[in-house]
Amino acid sequence: MNRCFFIAAILFLGISLSSYAQIAAGVYRLSSATFASIGTDPEQKIFGEARVSTGGRVGIEGTFGYNFVQNETVNFYSGFHLGNQPSQNLYLGIPLGLLVKPFAKTENVGFLMEASPIFPTGSGNYFRAGLGIKYVFR
């Protein structure tokens, strides 16, 4: 299981380094945990993100997304998560997210709304959802 996550992390790093994208950072409060993230520019059609969950159960997650709808004020995306938490081992998630960019002059800041069913290898499935803020360094 750790081998699968290691392979996913290497793929994420390779995509990040070869995409010439800007870097984005975020903090999300989802129903399962609070996540700190760093990733590629969410304005690209395909983007990636590495997340670390904080709190009592520290875990790591790779998120890969595809923007289905993109305009000046909103992006709608889906994709998949691949993560590892001590109590769940490896898990797969399918996020549906909305990145809202309400400030016309500051396109670097966005508010994230995301919902995702999670399918862990060790226990039952569950649904998580939450809000966050993302900043793109341009």
N, C-alpha and C positions, 0 to 999 in steps of 0.2 A: 504494500500500500504506500509506503514512503517512497518507493521507487517511482510509482506513478506520479506522485506529487512533485518529485524532483524533476522528472521529465517535463511536466507542465510548467514548472518554474523556469527551466532552461528555454523552453519554447517562448514563454512570455518575455524573457530577457532578450532573446534573439529578435523577436518582433519589435520590441521597444527600441533596440539599438539600430535596427535597419530601417525604421519608418521615418526618421528625420522629423519626428513630431515634437511638439512642445510638451512640457511636463505639467501634469495636473496633480493637485493634492486635495484631499477631502477628509471630512469627518462625518460619519453617518451614525445615527442612533436607530438601529433596527431592533425589532422585538426580541431577537436572540442575544444581541450584544452591541457594544459600541465599537465601530471599526475606524481605524485610521488608514488612509489609502494614498498611494502614489501610482500614477499611470501615465499613459499617453494622452494626447489631446483628444477630448471627447467630441470635437468638431469634425474629426475624420470619420469616414464611413465605417471603418473597422477600428476598434480601439481596445486597449487592454489595461488592466489595473491589478496591482498587488494590494491586498488588504491584510491588516493585522487586527484581530479582535482583542479587545482589552477587557480587563475586569478579572473575575474569578477563573474563567476558562479562556486562557490565551491560545489562540489558534491562528493559522494563516490560510489565505484564500487567494486564488487567482481568478479574475473575472475577465471574460472576453465578450465584447459586445459588438452589435451591428446596429447602426442608426437607420431605422426604417423611415422616419420622418425627421427632416432637418430644416429649420428656418431660423430667422433672426431671434426669435423669442423662445423656441422650444425644440427639444430633440426627444423623440420617442425611440427606445431601443429595446432589444432583447438579446439573448446570448446564452452563456452558461457560466456557472461558478464551479470550480473544483477546489475543495478545501479540506482541511484537517483540523479537528478539535480533539483534545484528549478524551472526552467522554463519547465521541461519535466515530472516531477513526476517520476514514475518508468519506466525503459526501459530494454529491452533485446537486446543483441547483439550476433552475431556469428563471432568470430574472426578467421582469417586465418593468421598465423604468422610464421616468419622465424627468428630463433636465430642463428646468425653467430658468430662462435668463431675463429677468425683469428690467434690468437697467440698460438702456440703450447705449449710454456712453461707456459703461463698464461691462464689456462682454466677457471679461475674465471671470466674473462671479456668477455662479449658478446654484439653484436650489434643486436638490434631488429628491424624488419620490420613487421608491422601489418596492416591489413585492415579488416574492419568489417562493415557489414550493421547493423544499429541501428533501433530498433522498439520501439519507445516511446508510452506510453499510452495516452498522451495528444495531440500530434501534429503529423505531417507527418513523415514518415520514412526518413532516410538519410544514407549516406555512409561516414565513416571516415577512414583515413589512416595516417600513420606516421612512424617516426623513434625514436629509443631510445637506451639507454645504460643500461646494467644490470651487476651487480657485485654479485657473490655468495661468502658468507663468509664460508670458509671451515676450 
